[in-house]
């Protein structure tokens, strides 16, 4: 008997969404290797899943990638993106499929924000608590009881 396991994606997506995530994780975290790129990808998927705070009106990967807040794109790579606007590569496509399907790891597991500071990670970012650091990126989760959907 052969058992078939079906993995349900965390968010609806198309092949174009996979390419968007792949291009973004390359642009934002290629210097942090496979795990660093997976963590950035996880934040992208978390934002599409979260129905709260700054992400109440973003339901698709495209919405997340091209979200504008305060007059600027949420992801700097969209605005200043030599790397983002190149073609998606096979490695990053595989990583994008991994985060869409199942990949989650601390400190990005429930994070909705990350950034690469010039110094140490501050204890909060836009009033959200620090979840942890991986290489140069600091990750932040929603404050307790403000975004239950981030923990799906």
C-alpha positions as CSV (number, residue, x, y, z in Angstrom):
1,X,0.0,0.0,0.0
2,X,1.3,3.4,-0.9
3,X,0.3,6.3,1.2
4,X,0.1,9.7,-0.5
5,X,0.6,12.7,1.7
6,X,-0.9,15.9,0.4
7,X,0.6,19.1,1.6
8,X,-1.8,22.0,1.6
9,X,-0.3,25.4,0.8
10,X,-0.4,28.1,3.5
11,X,-1.7,30.6,0.9
12,X,-3.2,30.4,-2.5
13,X,-0.6,31.1,-5.2
14,X,0.3,30.9,-8.8
15,X,3.6,30.3,-10.6
16,X,4.0,34.1,-10.9
17,X,3.7,34.3,-7.1
18,X,6.4,31.8,-6.7
19,X,8.6,33.9,-9.0
20,X,7.8,37.0,-7.0
21,X,8.8,35.4,-3.7
22,X,11.9,33.9,-5.4
23,X,13.0,37.3,-6.7
24,X,12.3,39.0,-3.4
25,X,14.1,36.5,-1.2
26,X,17.1,36.8,-3.5
27,X,17.0,40.6,-3.4
28,X,16.5,40.8,0.3
29,X,18.6,38.0,1.7
30,X,20.9,36.3,-0.8
31,X,23.9,37.1,1.4
32,X,22.3,35.2,4.3
33,X,22.2,31.9,2.5
34,X,19.4,29.4,2.2
35,X,18.0,29.8,5.7
36,X,18.1,33.6,5.6
37,X,16.2,33.5,2.3
38,X,13.6,31.1,3.7
39,X,13.1,33.4,6.7
40,X,12.4,36.4,4.5
41,X,10.0,34.2,2.4
42,X,8.3,33.2,5.6
43,X,7.5,36.8,6.5
44,X,6.0,37.3,3.0
45,X,3.7,34.3,3.4
46,X,2.9,35.4,7.0
47,X,1.7,38.8,5.8
48,X,-0.6,37.2,3.2
49,X,-2.1,34.9,5.9
50,X,-2.4,37.6,8.6
51,X,-5.7,39.4,8.6
52,X,-4.8,42.2,11.0
53,X,-2.7,45.3,11.6
54,X,-1.0,46.6,8.5
55,X,-1.9,43.5,6.5
56,X,-5.7,43.5,6.8
57,X,-6.1,44.3,3.1
58,X,-3.3,42.2,1.6
59,X,-4.5,38.7,0.7
60,X,-2.2,37.7,-2.1
61,X,1.5,37.4,-2.6
62,X,1.4,40.1,-5.2
63,X,-0.5,42.4,-2.7
64,X,2.2,41.7,-0.1
65,X,5.2,42.3,-2.4
66,X,3.8,45.6,-3.8
67,X,2.1,46.9,-0.7
68,X,2.7,50.7,-0.2
69,X,2.8,52.1,3.3
70,X,3.5,55.7,4.1
71,X,4.1,56.5,0.5
72,X,6.8,53.8,0.1
73,X,6.9,50.1,-0.9
74,X,7.0,47.9,2.2
75,X,10.0,46.1,0.7
76,X,12.9,48.3,-0.2
77,X,14.0,46.0,-3.0
78,X,10.9,46.9,-5.0
79,X,11.9,50.5,-5.0
80,X,15.7,50.1,-5.2
81,X,15.7,46.7,-6.8
82,X,18.4,45.8,-9.2
83,X,18.3,42.2,-7.7
84,X,14.5,42.1,-7.5
85,X,13.9,43.0,-11.1
86,X,16.1,40.2,-12.4
87,X,14.7,36.8,-13.4
88,X,13.8,34.3,-10.7
89,X,16.4,31.5,-10.2
90,X,15.7,27.8,-9.7
91,X,17.2,27.7,-6.2
92,X,15.0,30.6,-5.0
93,X,11.9,29.1,-6.7
94,X,12.4,25.9,-4.7
95,X,12.8,28.0,-1.5
96,X,9.6,29.9,-2.3
97,X,7.7,26.7,-2.8
98,X,9.0,25.5,0.6
99,X,7.7,28.5,2.4
100,X,4.3,28.4,0.6
101,X,3.8,24.8,1.6
102,X,5.2,24.4,5.1
103,X,8.6,25.9,6.0
104,X,8.6,27.9,9.3
105,X,11.4,28.4,11.8
106,X,12.1,30.8,14.6
107,X,12.7,33.7,14.6
108,X,10.6,34.3,11.4
109,X,8.0,31.6,12.3
110,X,5.3,34.1,13.2
111,X,7.1,37.3,12.2
112,X,5.4,40.0,10.1
113,X,8.3,42.4,10.0
114,X,12.1,42.2,9.5
115,X,14.9,44.6,8.8
116,X,18.6,44.8,8.6
117,X,19.8,47.5,11.1
118,X,23.1,49.3,11.0
119,X,23.7,48.2,14.6
120,X,22.0,45.9,17.1
121,X,18.4,44.8,16.8
122,X,16.1,47.2,18.8
123,X,13.7,45.6,21.3
124,X,10.7,46.8,19.2
125,X,10.1,47.8,15.6
126,X,7.0,49.9,15.0
127,X,5.9,49.0,18.5
128,X,6.1,45.2,17.8
129,X,8.3,43.0,20.0
130,X,11.6,41.5,18.8
131,X,11.3,37.8,18.1
132,X,15.0,37.1,17.3
133,X,17.8,37.6,14.8
134,X,19.3,35.5,12.0
135,X,22.6,36.8,10.7
136,X,21.9,40.5,9.9
137,X,18.1,40.5,9.9
138,X,16.0,41.2,13.0
139,X,12.5,39.7,13.1
140,X,9.4,41.0,14.9
141,X,6.1,39.4,15.8
142,X,2.8,41.1,16.5
143,X,2.2,42.2,20.1
144,X,0.2,39.6,22.1
145,X,-3.5,39.5,21.4
146,X,-3.3,41.9,18.4
147,X,-3.1,39.4,15.5
148,X,-4.2,35.9,16.1
149,X,-4.2,35.1,12.4
150,X,-0.4,35.6,12.3
151,X,-0.2,32.3,14.3
152,X,-2.1,30.1,11.9
